[in-house]
Amino acid sequence: MGEFTLARDNPQLSSSGLGASVASFHAGAVAKGVPLTDAAVRDAEVLKFVRGVESSVTRYGNDATRFMAELAADDRRGTPPISAIVVQEELAYLYNRGATSGDPAALDSGTAPNRPFSVIHPREGTLVFDHPFVVLASATQDQRDAAEDFRRFLAEDDQRALFRKAGFRDADAPDRPTSELRDALGVPADSAIRVITPPSPKTLEAMVDAWGATRRHARVLLVLDVSGSMSRPADPDAVSTELAGKSKVSLLPGAVQRALELLSPRDEVGLWTFSTGHREVVPIRELGGNRDALLTAVEQLRTSGETDLYKTVDAAHAAMVDGLDGERINAIVVLSDGANTPADEKGKRAMLERVDVDNSELALPIFTISFGVDADRATMNDIARATDALHYAAVDDPENIDEVFASVFSHF
């Protein structure tokens, strides 16, 4: 048995993540014997309990369905890198039935996982996600009549059977598992979940605010390509007027600033750049005293030279492993807009072998970002997959580089 590791979504970006935070704070309040209020969320003992749960988290996410797909890929490769994940019961059901993309249309048509999920409902209580049917106040009478017809249609036996087949519980008995859930997840027929009363908006807001103080903090090395090609236009065809005349490197300051806004002052971040060779620009330190230096450095990036991708990834991995902090989420983020120069297939294989988690006792994810149409997406994807991380692409629409950076940093 190895160390227990947990994965969950970010409550600032995901309903799954918010549900996970509600469950953790509710369990902490139950342990202390107090109701779940905004006062309980600020209680020192409750915060200590939640911090203990968060200390086992190795990765945060912003899209539970994508998380499922990645876990399925890990399952096909070998043992997934996490012990447990907090998700909706419906997604666990779809996963076990082979619909690892989260699409009910793929039920039983995909490959069933080698290691199906075993489901645990916390004894302290489970939050039930409602999917309400709402008619807007602005609806006309004709629209209201049509909405009522549709509501009655959804409540008919045939449609309710389709909801159950997709992994949802029946509205008449939300605390009891359906036969579909019993078969796919092994939930006992006589089991009944204890339903958590949804917290007030004020308490939910307090939880999201408190999460920054309870979550596991990060130690991240950002590695940016500053080869000569980064000075080329981000949108060569000038499809977007916003991008007309702008270089790829000129879009990085705004993207990095948005990414850093997702982190807390206690998270540690450093910056390397690479072209022909690599260099440390800003050492890894807590963001509270490092933010201005990072933003200034990215504003002042200068481009030249070739793309020394393989040696840079190798060196960054070695440096991070050497300074690994077991109390934090350790990760590398690499952005590149081109292929390694000169081509070096032997060097690529050696680099991938050294960073591969299967060849090391230390898991160090390297998240990769392909930027621009000339990026070596295949290699960047290989690097991410070898390290149990994710590959992102800002290729067809370089203007979304801000969103890409935000998605990557949401994992920390």
C-alpha positions as CSV (number, residue, x, y, z in Angstrom):
1,M,0.0,0.0,0.0
2,G,1.4,3.4,-1.0
3,E,0.5,6.8,0.2
4,F,-3.2,7.8,-0.1
5,T,-3.7,10.4,-2.7
6,L,-6.8,12.4,-3.5
7,A,-8.0,14.3,-6.6
8,R,-10.8,16.8,-6.7
9,D,-12.0,19.8,-8.7
10,N,-11.4,23.5,-7.9
11,P,-14.5,24.9,-6.1
12,Q,-14.0,28.3,-7.8
13,L,-14.4,26.7,-11.2
14,S,-16.4,23.6,-10.9
15,S,-19.7,22.4,-9.4
16,S,-18.0,19.1,-8.5
17,G,-15.3,21.1,-6.7
18,L,-17.9,23.1,-4.8
19,G,-19.7,19.9,-3.8
20,A,-16.4,18.4,-2.5
21,S,-15.8,21.5,-0.4
22,V,-19.3,21.3,1.1
23,A,-18.8,17.7,2.0
24,S,-15.4,18.4,3.6
25,F,-16.6,21.4,5.7
26,H,-19.8,19.5,6.6
27,A,-17.8,16.5,7.9
28,G,-15.6,19.0,9.9
29,A,-18.7,20.6,11.4
30,V,-20.2,17.1,12.3
31,A,-16.9,16.1,13.9
32,K,-17.1,19.2,16.1
33,G,-20.8,18.8,16.7
34,V,-21.9,22.1,15.3
35,P,-24.2,23.0,12.3
36,L,-22.7,24.0,9.0
37,T,-22.8,27.8,9.0
38,D,-20.5,30.5,7.9
39,A,-19.3,30.7,11.5
40,A,-18.4,27.0,11.5
41,V,-16.5,27.5,8.2
42,R,-14.2,30.0,10.1
43,D,-13.9,27.8,13.2
44,A,-10.3,26.7,13.8
45,E,-11.1,23.1,14.5
46,V,-13.2,22.8,11.4
47,L,-10.5,24.4,9.3
48,K,-7.9,22.0,10.7
49,F,-10.1,19.1,9.7
50,V,-10.6,20.3,6.2
51,R,-6.8,21.1,5.9
52,G,-6.1,17.5,6.8
53,V,-8.4,16.3,4.0
54,E,-6.8,18.7,1.5
55,S,-3.3,17.6,2.5
56,S,-3.7,14.4,0.5
57,V,-4.8,16.2,-2.7
58,T,-2.2,15.8,-5.5
59,R,-4.2,17.5,-8.3
60,Y,-7.0,19.9,-8.6
61,G,-9.1,20.1,-11.8
62,N,-11.7,22.3,-13.4
63,D,-13.6,19.8,-15.4
64,A,-14.7,16.5,-13.9
65,T,-15.5,14.9,-17.2
66,R,-12.0,15.5,-18.5
67,F,-10.7,14.1,-15.3
68,M,-12.6,10.9,-16.0
69,A,-11.1,10.6,-19.5
70,E,-7.6,11.1,-18.1
71,L,-8.1,8.5,-15.4
72,A,-9.3,6.1,-18.1
73,A,-6.1,6.7,-20.1
74,D,-4.0,6.1,-16.9
75,D,-6.0,2.9,-16.2
76,R,-5.1,1.6,-19.6
77,R,-1.4,2.4,-19.1
78,G,-1.2,0.8,-15.6
79,T,-2.1,1.9,-12.1
80,P,-3.8,5.4,-12.0
81,P,-1.8,8.0,-10.0
82,I,-4.5,8.7,-7.4
83,S,-6.2,6.6,-4.8
84,A,-9.6,8.4,-4.8
85,I,-11.5,11.2,-6.6
86,V,-14.4,13.3,-5.5
87,V,-17.1,13.4,-8.3
88,Q,-20.8,13.0,-8.9
89,E,-22.1,9.5,-8.5
90,E,-23.5,9.7,-12.1
91,L,-20.0,10.2,-13.5
92,A,-18.6,7.2,-11.6
93,Y,-21.5,5.2,-13.0
94,L,-20.8,6.3,-16.6
95,Y,-17.0,5.5,-16.1
96,N,-17.7,2.0,-14.9
97,R,-20.0,1.5,-17.9
98,G,-17.3,2.5,-20.4
99,A,-18.6,6.0,-21.0
100,T,-15.4,7.6,-19.7
101,S,-16.0,10.8,-21.6
102,G,-19.1,11.5,-19.5
103,D,-21.4,11.1,-22.5
104,P,-24.4,8.8,-21.8
105,A,-24.6,8.1,-25.5
106,A,-21.3,6.1,-25.1
107,L,-22.7,3.7,-22.5
108,D,-21.4,0.2,-22.9
109,S,-19.9,1.1,-26.3
110,G,-16.5,2.1,-24.9
111,T,-13.9,0.0,-23.1
112,A,-14.7,-0.8,-19.5
113,P,-12.0,0.2,-17.1
114,N,-9.6,-2.4,-15.8
115,R,-10.1,-1.0,-12.3
116,P,-13.7,0.2,-11.9
117,F,-14.6,2.7,-9.3
118,S,-15.7,1.5,-5.9
119,V,-18.1,4.1,-4.5
120,I,-18.1,5.5,-0.9
121,H,-20.9,7.8,0.3
122,P,-19.6,9.7,3.4
123,R,-21.4,8.6,6.6
124,E,-21.6,12.3,7.6
125,G,-23.7,13.0,4.6
126,T,-23.8,13.6,0.8
127,L,-24.8,16.6,-1.1
128,V,-27.5,15.9,-3.7
129,F,-27.2,18.0,-6.9
130,D,-30.6,19.0,-8.0
131,H,-31.4,19.8,-11.7
132,P,-34.4,22.0,-11.3
133,F,-37.0,22.7,-14.0
134,V,-37.6,26.5,-14.0
135,V,-39.8,28.7,-16.2
136,L,-38.6,32.2,-16.4
137,A,-40.8,35.0,-15.2
138,S,-40.6,36.7,-18.6
139,A,-42.2,33.7,-20.4
140,T,-45.4,34.3,-22.3
141,Q,-48.5,32.2,-21.6
142,D,-47.9,30.1,-24.7
143,Q,-44.3,29.5,-23.5
144,R,-45.6,28.5,-20.1
145,D,-48.1,26.1,-21.6
146,A,-45.3,24.5,-23.7
147,A,-43.0,24.3,-20.7
148,E,-45.7,22.5,-18.7
149,D,-46.3,20.0,-21.5
150,F,-42.5,19.4,-21.6
151,R,-42.4,19.0,-17.8
152,R,-45.2,16.4,-17.9
153,F,-43.4,14.6,-20.7
154,L,-40.2,14.4,-18.6
155,A,-42.1,12.9,-15.7
156,E,-43.5,10.0,-17.7
157,D,-42.2,6.5,-17.0
158,D,-40.3,6.2,-20.3
159,Q,-38.3,9.4,-19.8
160,R,-37.6,8.6,-16.1
161,A,-36.2,5.3,-17.2
162,L,-33.8,7.1,-19.5
163,F,-32.6,9.3,-16.6
164,R,-32.0,6.2,-14.5
165,K,-30.1,4.6,-17.4
166,A,-27.9,7.7,-17.6
167,G,-26.9,7.2,-14.0
168,F,-29.3,9.6,-12.2
169,R,-31.3,8.7,-9.1
170,D,-35.1,8.6,-9.2
171,A,-36.7,11.8,-8.1
172,D,-39.2,9.9,-5.9
173,A,-36.3,8.3,-3.9
174,P,-33.1,10.3,-4.2
175,D,-31.7,8.7,-1.0
176,R,-31.9,5.1,-2.5
177,P,-29.8,3.6,-5.3
178,T,-31.5,2.6,-8.5
179,S,-31.0,-0.9,-9.9
180,E,-28.6,0.6,-12.5
181,L,-26.4,2.1,-9.8
182,R,-26.5,-1.1,-7.8
183,D,-25.3,-3.1,-10.8
184,A,-22.6,-0.7,-12.0
185,L,-21.3,0.6,-8.7
186,G,-22.0,-2.3,-6.3
187,V,-24.1,0.0,-4.1
188,P,-26.1,-2.2,-1.7
189,A,-29.8,-2.3,-2.4
190,D,-30.7,-1.4,1.3
191,S,-28.2,1.5,1.5
192,A,-29.6,5.0,2.1
193,I,-27.5,8.1,1.9
194,R,-27.8,10.8,4.4
195,V,-28.6,14.0,2.5
196,I,-26.8,17.2,3.4
197,T,-29.0,20.3,3.5
198,P,-27.6,22.7,1.0
199,P,-25.7,25.6,2.8
200,S,-26.9,29.1,2.5
201,P,-25.2,31.3,-0.2
202,K,-23.4,33.2,2.5
203,T,-22.0,29.9,3.9
204,L,-21.0,28.8,0.4
205,E,-19.2,32.0,-0.2
206,A,-17.3,31.6,3.1
207,M,-16.3,28.1,2.0
208,V,-14.8,29.2,-1.3
209,D,-13.0,32.0,0.5
210,A,-11.7,29.6,3.2
211,W,-10.6,27.0,0.6
212,G,-7.6,29.2,-0.3
213,A,-6.3,28.8,3.3
214,T,-7.1,25.1,3.6
215,R,-6.0,23.7,0.2
216,R,-2.6,22.1,-0.4
217,H,-0.2,24.8,-1.6
218,A,1.8,24.5,-4.8
219,R,5.4,24.7,-5.9
220,V,5.4,25.4,-9.7
221,L,8.2,26.1,-12.2
222,L,7.0,28.0,-15.3
223,V,9.2,27.3,-18.3
224,L,8.6,29.6,-21.4
225,D,9.9,29.3,-24.9
226,V,11.7,32.5,-26.0
227,S,13.1,31.3,-29.3
228,G,13.1,33.5,-32.3
229,S,9.8,32.1,-33.6
230,M,8.0,33.5,-30.5
231,S,8.4,37.0,-32.1
232,R,6.3,36.0,-35.1
233,P,2.7,37.1,-35.4
234,A,0.3,35.2,-33.1
235,D,-2.3,35.2,-35.9
236,P,-0.5,35.2,-39.2
237,D,-3.8,35.6,-41.1
238,A,-5.0,38.4,-38.8
239,V,-8.4,36.7,-38.5
240,S,-8.8,38.5,-35.1
241,T,-8.5,42.3,-35.1
242,E,-7.4,41.9,-31.4
243,L,-4.4,39.9,-32.6
244,A,-3.5,42.0,-35.7
245,G,0.2,42.7,-35.5
246,K,0.8,41.1,-32.1
247,S,3.5,38.6,-31.6
248,K,3.1,35.4,-29.6
249,V,5.5,36.5,-26.9
250,S,3.5,39.7,-26.4
251,L,0.4,37.7,-25.3
252,L,2.3,36.0,-22.5
253,P,2.2,38.8,-19.8
254,G,-1.6,38.9,-19.7
255,A,-1.9,35.1,-19.7
256,V,0.7,34.7,-16.9
257,Q,-1.0,37.4,-14.8
258,R,-4.3,35.7,-15.1
259,A,-2.8,32.4,-14.1
260,L,-1.1,33.9,-11.0
261,E,-4.4,35.4,-9.9
262,L,-5.6,31.8,-9.3
263,L,-2.9,31.1,-6.8
264,S,-2.4,32.3,-3.2
265,P,0.5,34.3,-1.7
266,R,1.8,31.1,-0.1
267,D,2.1,29.2,-3.4
268,E,5.6,29.1,-4.8
269,V,6.4,30.0,-8.4
270,G,9.6,30.4,-10.4
271,L,10.4,31.2,-14.0
272,W,12.8,29.7,-16.5
273,T,13.1,30.6,-20.2
274,F,14.7,28.7,-23.0
275,S,15.8,29.1,-26.6
276,T,19.4,28.0,-27.4
277,G,19.9,26.7,-23.9
278,H,17.9,27.7,-20.8
279,R,18.3,30.0,-17.8
280,E,16.7,30.7,-14.5
281,V,15.0,34.1,-14.6
282,V,13.2,34.2,-11.3
283,P,14.0,31.7,-8.5
284,I,11.1,29.7,-7.0
285,R,9.8,31.6,-4.0
286,E,6.4,32.3,-2.3
287,L,4.2,34.3,-4.6
288,G,3.5,36.9,-1.9
289,G,7.1,38.3,-2.4
290,N,7.6,37.0,-6.0
291,R,4.6,38.2,-8.0
292,D,6.0,41.6,-9.1
293,A,9.3,40.0,-10.2
294,L,7.5,37.3,-12.2
295,L,5.2,39.8,-14.0
296,T,8.1,42.2,-14.7
297,A,10.2,39.4,-16.1
298,V,7.5,38.2,-18.4
299,E,6.9,41.8,-19.6
300,Q,10.6,42.1,-20.5
301,L,11.0,38.8,-22.4
302,R,13.3,39.0,-25.4
303,T,13.3,36.4,-28.2
304,S,16.2,34.9,-30.1
305,G,17.9,31.6,-31.0
306,E,16.6,28.1,-31.5
307,T,14.3,25.7,-29.5
308,D,16.2,23.6,-27.0
309,L,13.1,21.8,-25.7
310,Y,14.4,18.3,-24.7
311,K,17.4,19.4,-22.7
312,T,15.3,22.2,-21.0
313,V,12.6,19.8,-19.9
314,D,15.3,17.3,-18.7
315,A,17.0,20.1,-16.6
316,A,13.8,21.5,-15.2
317,H,12.6,18.0,-14.2
318,A,16.0,17.3,-12.5
319,A,15.9,20.7,-10.7
320,M,12.4,20.2,-9.4
321,V,13.0,16.7,-8.2
322,D,16.1,17.9,-6.4
323,G,14.0,20.5,-4.5
324,L,10.8,18.5,-4.2
325,D,8.6,19.7,-1.3
326,G,6.4,16.8,0.0
327,E,4.0,19.3,1.6
328,R,3.1,20.9,-1.7
329,I,1.8,20.0,-5.1
330,N,4.9,20.1,-7.2
331,A,4.6,20.7,-11.0
332,I,6.2,22.1,-14.1
333,V,4.4,24.1,-16.8
334,V,6.2,24.2,-20.2
335,L,5.1,26.4,-23.1
336,S,6.6,26.0,-26.5
337,D,5.7,27.1,-30.1
338,G,8.0,24.9,-32.1
339,A,9.9,21.6,-32.4
340,N,13.3,20.9,-30.8
341,T,16.1,22.4,-32.9
342,P,18.0,20.6,-34.2
343,A,15.9,17.4,-34.5
344,D,17.2,14.8,-32.1
345,E,15.1,11.7,-31.9
346,K,17.6,10.0,-29.6
347,G,17.5,13.0,-27.2
348,K,13.7,13.0,-27.2
349,R,13.5,9.3,-26.2
350,A,16.1,9.8,-23.5
351,M,14.2,12.8,-22.1
352,L,10.9,11.0,-22.1
353,E,12.4,8.0,-20.4
354,R,13.9,10.2,-17.6
355,V,10.7,12.1,-16.9
356,D,8.4,9.0,-17.1
357,V,6.6,8.4,-13.8
358,D,7.0,4.7,-14.3
359,N,10.7,5.0,-14.0
360,S,10.8,7.0,-10.8
361,E,9.5,6.8,-7.3
362,L,8.7,10.5,-7.4
363,A,5.6,11.7,-9.4
364,L,6.3,15.1,-11.0
365,P,3.7,16.2,-13.5
366,I,4.8,18.4,-16.4
367,F,1.8,20.2,-17.9
368,T,2.5,21.3,-21.5
369,I,1.1,24.1,-23.7
370,S,1.5,24.1,-27.4
371,F,1.4,27.6,-28.7
372,G,0.9,28.4,-32.4
373,V,0.5,26.2,-35.5
374,D,4.2,25.2,-35.6
375,A,4.2,23.7,-32.1
376,D,5.3,20.1,-31.8
377,R,2.0,19.0,-30.3
378,A,2.8,15.3,-30.5
379,T,5.9,15.6,-28.3
380,M,4.3,18.0,-25.9
381,N,1.5,15.5,-25.5
382,D,4.0,12.7,-24.9
383,I,5.7,14.7,-22.2
384,A,2.5,15.4,-20.4
385,R,1.2,11.8,-20.7
386,A,4.6,10.4,-19.5
387,T,4.3,12.4,-16.3
388,D,0.6,11.9,-15.6
389,A,-0.2,15.5,-16.5
390,L,-2.2,17.2,-19.3
391,H,-1.4,18.8,-22.6
392,Y,-3.2,22.0,-23.7
393,A,-3.1,23.6,-27.1
394,A,-3.5,27.3,-28.1
395,V,-3.0,26.5,-31.8
396,D,-6.0,27.3,-33.9
397,D,-7.0,30.2,-31.7
398,P,-4.0,31.7,-30.0
399,E,-6.2,34.4,-28.5
400,N,-7.4,31.9,-26.0
401,I,-3.9,31.6,-24.4
402,D,-5.3,33.4,-21.3
403,E,-7.9,30.6,-20.9
404,V,-5.3,27.9,-21.4
405,F,-3.1,29.3,-18.7
406,A,-6.1,29.6,-16.3
407,S,-7.0,26.0,-17.0
408,V,-3.5,24.7,-16.4
409,F,-3.0,26.7,-13.1
410,S,-6.4,25.7,-11.8
411,H,-4.8,22.2,-11.1
412,F,-2.7,23.8,-8.4
